Amino acid sequence: MKEEENYWTQRYTEKQTGWDIGYPSTPIKEYVDQLTDKTIQILIPGAGNAYEAEYLWKAGFKNVHILDISEIPLKEFKKRNPHFPDENMHQADFFKFNGQYDLILEQTFFCSFVPTDDNRNAYAKHMAELLKPTGKLVGLWFNIPLTDNMEKRPFGGNKDLYTNYLSPYFKTITFDPCYNSIKPRQGNELFGIFEVR
């Protein structure tokens, strides 16, 4: 996965980060605002600049973990949040990362890696492995056509395609067009809540 690490590090180095909105996305913010148990273990994979993690941390969630394959966004996050525990920051390949979490927040991470059947099946399987038996996978998936240009990230998909990969491992609680997307993404996101089977 060194190639993937290099790819994302280069994107951050060159500031080619068009997905970065500079604050927590509204759908995820509104979801976490109604969580009452602040002791739950939360993982944000492909966290990037991790504005959602920053928001959670400042709201009193102390077991927030961020994971990214590139060191650059993690260093930037630490500059903004110097008291965030180092042991909750992970520079690692998601597919090799281990842990057990109550909640995984998906911020279009699925759409960030090359969309082969192998990768997408591995994503769904590993998400389920990282969750506790009562765990939930919650977040946003792009509802845009899947490009065949391997450099044109993020890659897209649609509800049926994503469900096809997730359904062997997850029960769908809700998975619908997102009503509270930020303006530039309106009509282009699905919001989903899934429980481990």
N, C-alpha and C positions, 0 to 999 in steps of 0.2 A: 504493500500500500504506500510505499515511498512516493510513487508517482502521484497518488492522490494528495499526499501531504504537500508535495512540491507545487501541485496545481493550486491548492487553496492558499498556500503561503504566498505564491506569486500574485494571486488575485488581491490579497490584503496589502501586499507590498506596493502594488501598482494602484491601490485604491479603486479597484474594479469591483465595487461592492454595491451594485445597484439594488440589491435586495434589502440593504441595511436602512431601516427607516429612522433610526436614531432614538427610538423609544419603544416600550412594550406594545405589541400589536393589540388593538382593542378587543378582539374576540378572546384572546388568552387572558388579558387583564380582567375582563368581565367574568370569565370563568373562575379565575383564582380568587377574585373578590368575594365569591360566595363560599369559599372553603373555610371551615371553622377550626379544623384540627391543624395547628401550626407545627406539630411535631412530625408530620408525615415526611417520609424520605422521597424527595423529588429529584428526578434526573432530566436535564435538558441536553439531548445529544445534538451535535452539529450546532452548538450554541452560538458560535460567532461572537459578536460583542455582548450577547447575553443580557439584553435590557430586561427581559422577563425575569431572569434570575436576580438582577439588581432590585427590581420591583418587589419580588417575593422576599428577598433578604431584608429590605427596609420595612416590609410589612410584618416582620417578625417570624418568618419561616426560617428556621435555623438549620434544617437538614436539606438544603438545596445543593445539588451537585451539577457542575457544568462540564461538558465533554466536547472537545474539538480536536480535530486532527492537526491543526496548525497552532503553533505557539503564539503567534502574533495577537489574535484577538483575546487570548487568555491574559497576556501581559497588559493589554489595554484595559481589560476588565479590572485587573488588580490595581491599576493606577487609579481608576475611578472608585474602587471599593477596597481600600487598603486593609480593612479589618475582616474581609471575607476570608474564611479559613483556607489555607493552601491545600489542605488534604481534601477539600471539596472541589478542587479544580483538577481536571484530568486532561492531559494531552495524550490522546490515544486513538487508535483505530476502533471505531464503534463495534465492528464485527469481532474484535478480540477482547473487548472490554467486559468485565464481570462485575456483578453487584446485584442487589435486590432492592427494588423500589416500590413504593405504594402508587406513585404517579410518574408517568413519563410525559413530558410536554413536547409535542411535535410541532415545530415551527417550519413547515415545508422542508424538513430535513430529507424526507423520502425522495424529494424531487432533486436533491443535490448530487446524487451519485449516478453513474452510468446505468441507464435503465435496461439492464439485461434481466432475463428471467431469474438467473442465478442470484444476482444482487437483490432483486426485489423479494424473492422468496426468503433469502437469508435475512433480510431486514425484518420481515414479519416474524420469522421464527425467533430471531434474537431479541426482538422487542418483547415477545412473550416470555423468553427465558430471563430477561432482566426484571420482570415484574413479579411481585409476590402473588400468591394464589388469588387474592382479592384485588389485585392491582388494576389500574386503568391507564390506557393510552389515550391522550386527549390532545387535540390541536387542529392544525390547518394543513390541508393538502391542496396544491394548485389544481384548479379545474380548468386546464388549458390543454389544447391539443399536444400530444406527445411528438416532439420534433425528432427527425432522424439525423439532425446535426449533433454529433457527439460533443462538440464544444459549446453548444448553445444551452448553457445551464442558467437557471434551473430547468429541469425537464418536467414535462407535464404528465397529464393523465386525466382520468375521469372516475366517477364514482364506481362504475362497474369494474373497471380495471383494478382499482385499489382494493375493492371488496374481494375480488378474486384472490388476491394475495393474502389479505388479512383474515378471511373467514375460516381457514383451517385452524387458526390459533386464537381468534377473538370472536366474542359475541358483540354485535353492533347494538349500542344503546341509542345512538343517534348519528346520522351521517347525511348532512344536507347542505345545500348552498348556504353560504355564510351570510347572515342578514346584517352583520355589523362590521364588515370588512372596512379597512381604511379606504378612503376614496379611490386612490389609484388602482386598488385591487378588487373593487366592487364587481361582482359577477364572475370573478376568477378564482374564488376559494371555496373549498368545502370545509365545514367544521364537523369534527367527529369525536365521539366518545365511545371507546371500546373497552370491554372487560375481557380478561384472560378466560379462555374456555376451561 
